[in-house]
Amino acid sequence: MTGCRISEALSIEISRDLHLLSSELVIRSGKGDKQRTVLLNQKVIQALKDYLELRKKHKYTDSPYLFLSNKGPKLSRMTANNMFRKYSHLAGLEQVLSPQLP
């Protein structure tokens, strides 16, 4: 299974990096500045399509970034970490999830 680091996910630009028709996501800011392509399965593609529909209602809808913040056009790493912590707690998990865990 191949995924991406949180910093890579937060840098995804919709029109440049996300290719739903070919089921591909291009990671441009990878480790060692190496570009790579991640293949997306149908479940992920459907989740992204659903998210993109919801995203249209966001205040920063003109942002090129996939993941938006309420305070600006790009979600920060700190906010993403806080979200993992919050939803781990709400789900009643003993271990707090982190974007760094495999």
C-alpha positions as CSV (number, residue, x, y, z in Angstrom):
1,M,0.0,0.0,0.0
2,T,1.3,3.5,-0.9
3,G,0.2,6.7,0.7
4,C,1.6,10.1,1.4
5,R,3.0,12.1,4.3
6,I,0.9,14.8,5.9
7,S,3.0,17.6,4.4
8,E,2.6,16.0,1.0
9,A,-1.2,15.7,1.4
10,L,-1.5,19.4,2.5
11,S,0.4,20.5,-0.6
12,I,-1.9,18.7,-3.1
13,E,-3.3,21.1,-5.7
14,I,-6.6,19.9,-7.3
15,S,-6.0,20.8,-10.9
16,R,-2.3,20.0,-11.0
17,D,-2.0,16.9,-8.9
18,L,-5.4,15.1,-8.7
19,H,-6.4,13.0,-11.7
20,L,-9.6,11.2,-10.9
21,L,-10.3,9.9,-14.4
22,S,-7.0,8.0,-14.4
23,S,-7.2,7.2,-10.7
24,E,-3.9,9.0,-10.0
25,L,-2.5,11.4,-7.5
26,V,0.8,13.1,-8.3
27,I,2.9,13.8,-5.2
28,R,5.3,16.6,-6.2
29,S,6.9,17.5,-2.9
30,G,7.9,14.0,-1.9
31,K,10.8,12.9,0.3
32,G,14.1,14.0,-1.3
33,D,12.1,16.2,-3.6
34,K,11.2,13.2,-5.7
35,Q,7.9,13.2,-7.6
36,R,5.9,10.1,-7.6
37,T,2.4,8.9,-8.6
38,V,0.0,7.2,-6.2
39,L,-2.8,5.0,-7.7
40,L,-6.2,5.6,-6.1
41,N,-8.8,2.8,-5.6
42,Q,-12.5,3.4,-6.3
43,K,-13.4,3.9,-2.6
44,V,-10.9,6.7,-2.3
45,I,-12.0,8.2,-5.6
46,Q,-15.6,8.2,-4.4
47,A,-14.6,9.8,-1.1
48,L,-12.7,12.5,-3.0
49,K,-15.6,13.2,-5.3
50,D,-17.9,13.5,-2.2
51,Y,-15.4,15.8,-0.5
52,L,-15.0,18.0,-3.6
53,E,-18.8,18.5,-3.7
54,L,-18.8,19.7,-0.1
55,R,-15.7,21.8,-0.8
56,K,-17.7,23.9,-3.2
57,K,-19.6,25.5,-0.3
58,H,-16.4,26.6,1.4
59,K,-15.3,30.2,1.8
60,Y,-12.0,29.6,0.1
61,T,-13.3,27.5,-2.8
62,D,-11.0,29.3,-5.3
63,S,-7.9,28.0,-3.5
64,P,-5.9,25.5,-5.6
65,Y,-5.3,23.3,-2.5
66,L,-7.3,20.2,-1.9
67,F,-7.5,20.7,1.9
68,L,-8.8,24.0,3.1
69,S,-8.8,25.8,6.4
70,N,-11.5,28.1,7.8
71,K,-8.8,30.7,8.3
72,G,-7.1,30.6,5.0
73,P,-6.8,28.8,1.6
74,K,-4.6,26.0,2.9
75,L,-4.9,23.7,5.9
76,S,-1.9,23.9,8.1
77,R,0.0,21.0,9.5
78,M,-0.8,22.0,13.1
79,T,-4.5,22.2,12.3
80,A,-4.3,18.7,10.7
81,N,-2.6,17.3,13.8
82,N,-5.2,18.9,16.1
83,M,-8.0,17.4,14.0
84,F,-6.4,13.9,14.4
85,R,-6.2,14.4,18.1
86,K,-9.8,15.7,18.4
87,Y,-11.4,12.9,16.4
88,S,-9.3,10.2,18.1
89,H,-10.8,11.5,21.4
90,L,-14.3,11.7,20.0
91,A,-14.1,8.2,18.7
92,G,-13.0,6.9,22.1
93,L,-9.7,5.6,20.9
94,E,-7.1,4.9,23.6
95,Q,-4.2,5.9,21.3
96,V,-4.4,9.3,19.7
97,L,-4.1,9.0,15.9
98,S,-1.4,10.9,14.2
99,P,-0.8,11.6,10.5
100,Q,2.7,10.1,11.1
101,L,1.5,6.6,12.1
102,P,1.5,3.9,9.3
